[in-house]
Amino acid sequence: MNMDLCELSPAYIRSIAPYQAGKPIAELAREMGLDEKNIVKLASNENPLGIGPRTRAAIDAAVGEVARYPDANGYELKLALARRHGVDMTSIVLGNGSNDVLELVSLAFLGPQRAAVFSEHAFLVYPLATQARGARSIAVPARQYGHDLEAMARAVDDTTYVLWIANPNNPTGTLASQQDLEALLKRVPERVIVVIDEAYNEYLRPDLRSDSVKWLKRHPNLVITRTFSKAYGLAGLRVGYALAHPSVADMLNRVRQPFNVNSIGLAAAAAALDDMEFVARSYAENLQGLKQIEEGARSLGLEYIPSYGNFITIRVGKAAEVYKRLLRRGVIVRPVTGYGLPGHLRVTVGTAAENDKFLAALAASLRE
């Protein structure tokens, strides 16, 4: 009898359930025989406005150099980020999206006989990255769909080396206050790396944004992660980064692939940082879109979780069936059963027209 080669992999790897990404438009078109032009994808929290003009010009200029390896140190982008955030370049780690940077944290600080703390309903990469290192997951029950930071601090034990926080959280859209985050940082032992994942930071009202970068000087165990995939519109180029104490950044860079950000991504991200008019427009249109979907959900008598991101999670009852009905109508949203929310669907804020199509399809799907 032939050996099952899967058995050669460690048990903690064999038991991983792979991350389920949002269904691509082309895949739905093939499955349902639909015209791609008529499909609306609101499943992956992408920016419906695309990219800004400066970013597009930088991409066009960088295409001619793709035969050469990218700058392994990402000097130009790091310099731009250092100026933007007022930190030293040695505090910056670049990644293939912020997802990559999260993985680097787990590679550098987790392993067998170690544990990580995260919240129920938090971003699935946290338990996946933890499990992939053979570390133990400590999942803390959510409070009103969000992080119970006091309970998370209490959950830290002698084996805990990482504590994950998404702020705002995906998929619930909840936001922890600056005061509560600071209280947690003061309470957690300095040997625990506290990751605050701020992928949706640009969608927050200015008065709601935490001064998290300033906390780095007081809390060397803090790691802040950001991405260019959301408000900057670079999801397809995969560029993210971490801000951390230089000694922590050094550890992340030791486990980082040398060319983990491609040359077009590096050029586009540096240009996108200068394209703040585009980011401001993305922010403003997202607020309008959130309001549009909230009003539509209320008119259908549906509950939703108030969101601080560019998405909203709505309770629809038999979510798996409603999801399939929406697909048949050419609308892709995101089931969140894997997040412990089997009655909800997460919907990305699209353009006004896309949001209207979703709401009309949702109304029809609920009547079906």
ABEGO torsion letter per residue (X at the ends): XBBBAAAABBAAAAABBBBBBBBBAAAAAAAAGBBAAABBBBAAGBBAAEBBAAAAAAAAAAAAAAABBBBAAGAAAAAAAAAAAGBBAAABBBBBEAAAAAAAAAAAABEBGBBBBBBBGBBAAAAAAAAAAGBBBBBBBBBGGBBBAAAAAAABBAABABBBBBOBBOAAGBBBBAAAAAAAAAABBAABBBBBBAAAAAABBAAABBAAAAAAAABAABBBBBBAABAAGAAAAGBBBBBBBAAAAAAAAAABBABABBAAAAAAAAAAAABAAAAAAAAAAAAAAAAAAAAAAAAAGBBBBBBABABBBBBAEBAAAAAAAAAAAGBBBBBAAAAGBAABBBBBBBBAAAAAAAAAAAAAAAAX
